[in-house]
Amino acid sequence: MTIDTSDDVLATALARLSRLLGLSGDQAPPLTAPDVAPTNAGYRDIQLVLGYGLMNVQDSGSFNVSGYVSGREAVYSADQLLHTFQQAQR
């Protein structure tokens, strides 16, 4: 099985799961990506997943909204979300 998705789709899914688990953007430090404007529909979701370290920016500092996400990266992000949730429960 392969997983093919884009960065913005994964960010939205992870942000929704984060909120369902009770993690809010208020608890995560704000991180910026120069290619994601505050007017972007996914801005808050991207800020949340970057703040919790669920996803990362590229070496250039950009998020690359339409970039490709491999299955390995998606699974790693989900694992990071689980770890973040477990830490918040302590």
Residue, then its C-alpha position, 0 to 999 in steps of 0.5 A: m500500500t502506498i500513501d500519496t498526499s500533499d503537505d496541506v492535506l496531511a497538515t489538515a488531517l493532523a490538526r483535526l486529530s490534534r484538536l479531537l485529542g484536546l491539543s490546541g494551537d495555544q499550547a504549541p509555540p508559533l512557527t512561521a513558514p514564509d510560503v504560508a500567508p496568514t490569509n491561507a485557508g490552512y494557515r492555522d492548521i499548518q501553524l499547529v502541526l509545525g508548533y507541535g513538531l508533527m511536520n517540519v519545514q524544508d531546509s529553506g524554511s518553506f512549508n511547501v504547501s503542495g509538496y508531496v508527502s511519502g508514506r514514511e513521512a505520514v506515518y512518522s507524523a502520526d507517530q509524533l502526534l501520538h507521542t505528543f498526546q501521551q506527553a500531554q496526558r502526563 
